[in-house]
């Protein structure tokens, strides 16, 4: 699979995100070069999800600017996003979900692309089953397939291995490796050791909405990724 | 992919999920049925009283039903955060609103048409000769209710006390639709039926104004 033409980088410049009086992100400045694979680490509530949603332009920053991320309204669909929620419809089958989003994205040869992805995520035999009958791991596989539908230039994954068995995690790692090698920019939050973390060339740690460590600023990948150092 | 083709894809999805769950139309139909029957028992109207009060009671029932029907439009999208997936998939967010409006209009119109024979029997009025005029009035009225209702459902879905908030905002906003639709329906069911084009024009204008406002500013309703 080749990522779409023209790769996307990301630049957060002194970004604040506040919900009422609570800061989810505070003065975040972060640059992700096109083609980078970056892991976001941090405790629950540290701001990882907010940062990913801002990058996807699903929410606006309270202050500061974000540049480089493809516009949602760009002519070519360019962002693949996997969130905590599956972002697929329980009342549709796996195949219907993917065909529906494929049509919205304006993909050519939707049926072939959907069949190919369902086979890759191991759900070809369950393509006509309603998603609500799936286990959490199977739903997550549909969610990942949906995010990869348009071969996006920017992938934003929020704990993508949630619910996946080792086989599916290995498949996901292989997919992401291929996309990374094709120049796709990947930003993902992870908890704990995973073969997905090994794909990243950089780790950024958030704490209470601030970037507290970054391998680009001299820290080692391990010291940033692991929850040590307060 | 264009606005209309995106909206058509979304509308087909809305229809498919409703066809499978049958949640909205069936519950709304039962609700309107109960209200119409209760009204007829409470007033026990003669034919002339029915002609006078029936249209208002009918549209009140439709309005209450609509406030129930609009509520899940966006709440359904929150369960799995599918609204975010939609926003990442369509180029123009108005397509999402347009599809929701289309679906709500169709479901409401279907409920109204299914209720019409029941209303005719309970209130002892002849509706068949005036069917074209009634369908036109129902269609324009339903579009107005669905347009305003969908916009407010998008707003209230992100609020606390959302179940209370939507009817509180919707019912006053739809008072002009209620008045115009009631007047046109009353004209059609009168002893000497007449189609009040002034009322039809008002309903059409309401629809155009709200659709245009949503086209211009609807994007902000879908943001977090």
Interface residues (C-beta under 8 A of the other chain):
Chain A: X53 X56 X58 X59 X60 X72 X73 X74 X75 X77 X79 X81 X83 X84 X85 X86 X87 X88 X89 X90 X91 X92 X96 X100 X101 X103 X104 X105 X106 X146
Chain B: X1 X6 X9 X10 X13 X16 X17 X20 X21 X79 X80 X81 X82 X84 X85 X86 X87 X88 X89 X90 X91 X92 X223 X224
